[in-house]
Amino acid sequence: MPPIIDPNKCIRCGKCVEICTEDVYYGSQAGEVPVITYPKECSHFAGCVHICPVKAVTLRIPLPMLLVYKPAEEVKVT
């Protein structure tokens, strides 16, 4: 399942685009709400969720992964 970006919270900083190792946000323009171009490529490592300064990005974890998923403790990213 791809990340979900709340356009009302997003400050268009582009940090989620920069941290994504799978290029899910390919083609996103600076200063705009990021576009999920390749949703099936998302590896669910949640870097985009943790780096977002306003918590505008969320992940829907696929059901099979939920069986072994353990939420990380709050990570402070600067």
Sequence and secondary structure as in RCSB ss.txt:
>XXXX:A:sequence
MPPIIDPNKCIRCGKCVEICTEDVYYGSQAGEVPVITYPKECSHFAGCVHICPVKAVTLRIPLPMLLVYKPAEEV
KVT
>XXXX:A:secstr
  EEE TTT     HHHHH TT TTTT  TTS    S GGG     HHHHH TT  EEE   HHHHTT       
   
